[in-house]
Amino acid sequence: MTLTSTLLDPAIFEDVVCYYCGETDCTELVQAQDDLTGKPGDFRFVTCKTCGLAYQSPRIRVERIPEWYDGEYIAHRKKTNWGVLTGFYNRAMEKHDRDKDRLVARYIQLGPKSQVLDVGCGAGTFLGRLVERYGSQASGVDFKDLAHLPSFQRFRFHCGLF
């Protein structure tokens, strides 16, 4: 398993086994770009052939996460008042959540019995959308404590690393 971009330092990443069952046999699910930081690279998501869990592999090494998701990372949305640009900002972020919803819907059907874990959930707006739209049971994990944000009142949040 290797990154598809030569622009990234391979030392940033590590191959991982399935988080649920520990198996290494997987199939590629999707390759995606980090559209919120503008940082280069294609990131590979796989599905475990044994249990079906989808996860990222290779992933950013745990000790490198804070430098990758720095203070400018928009998904943490520390600032909510952008003055006259607030409406544009909100629409852009809502579009991002809609786009992620459409991407997930291409691969799985969500409903009230669905259990969703978003590792690196940021401000939690995407999970909030899934709870509202599908009634899914949702949990989010992020290394920054953002529990004070309104989205986290609708699902469980854990501050820390997965």
N, C-alpha and C positions, 0 to 999 in steps of 0.2 A: 504494500500500500504506500503510494507516494503522492505527493502533492502534484497537481497539474501545472503549477506555476513555478517557474525558475526564479521569480522575483523575491521569493520568501526564503529566509534563512531556515534550513531544515532543522536546526537546533531548537527552534521555537516549538516544534511539533513532536508528538509521540503517537505511535500506533497503540490502539487499545483493543481489548477483547470486549465481548458483550457484557454490559453492566449487570444484566439480570442473571444470565446462566454461565458466563465465563467462557463461552465458545468463541473460536476464532473464525469459523466458517461463516461467511456472509456474502451477500450480493449487494451491488451498488444500487442505491435508491435514487439519489439525485446529487448533482454537483451544483453548488450555489456560491454566489459572491456575497461578501459582507457589504450590503448596500447602505449601512448606516455610518460606517467610519470612513469609507472611501479608501480603505487600505487594500492593497493588491492581493490577489490570490483566488483560487477556486477551492472550495471546501467540500469534502466528500462526506456524504451521509450514506450509511449502509443499513441493511436489514439482516438481522441474525437469522441464519437458516434453521436454527434449532427452535428458538422461542418467538421469533417475529419482532423483537424489539428493534426500533430504528434509533440509530445514534451516529454521532460524528466520529469518523476515524480516517485519517489521523486527527488528533485534536491538539489545541494549544496546550503546552505543558502548564500545569497548575501554577508553578512559580512565575510564569510569564504572563498570566492573565491580567494583572493590574496594569502592566505597561501597554498591553494591547487595547484594553478598554479604559482609556485615560479619562481625564476630567472633561473632555470635549465630547464624549460619547453621548449622542443624542437620545438613545433608548433609555437612558437613566433620567432624562427630562427633569433635571433639577430646576430649570427655569420654566415657569408656566406663563408668565406675562411678557409677551413680546411686543407690547404696545400695539401700534396699528397693524403689525404683522401677525398678531395672535391668531386671527381667523385663518390665515394662510398656513401657518404652522400646524394648527389643529387639523385642518383638512389634509395636509400632507401626511401627518402621522396616522390619521384614520385610514387614509388610502393604503398606507404601509400595512396596517393590520388587516384590511380587506384583502390585500394581495397575498398575505401569508395564509389567510383563511382559504382563499381559492387554491393555493398550492397544496395545503393539507387535504382539501376536498378531492384533489386529483388522485390521492392514494388511499384515503380511508373515509368512511362515513361516520360522522360524529352524531351522538344523540345523548339522551339523559343517562344512559348506562356507560358512556365513554368515560374513561379516566385519563386525564391529560396531565403530563408533567412537562413543564417548560423549564429547562435548565438554562440559566442566563436570561431570565424573564424580564429583565429591565424594570420598567415602571408597571408592568403587568397589564397593560391595556389590551394586549392580544388575548390573554387568558380571560380577562373580563368580557371580551367580545364572545368567546366560545361559551362561557357560562350563560350569557344573555341570549345568544342566538340558538344554542343547541341544548342548553340545560346540562352541559357536561360537568362532571366533577373535575375540578382543576386544582393543581398545586404548582407553585412556582419556587424556584431556587435562584438566588443571585448572590454574588460575593459582596455586593454593596447592600447595606440595610436601607431599603426604601419602603419599609412597612408603613410609614406615615402617609404614603400616597393613597388617594381615594380608591383606586382599583383593587387594592388588597383587602378591602372589606368584603369582597364577594368570593374569596377563595383562600386556601391556606398558602402561607408564604414562609419560607425557611431562608434565613440569612446564613450563607456559608458556601462551601464548595460541595458539589455533588459527589 
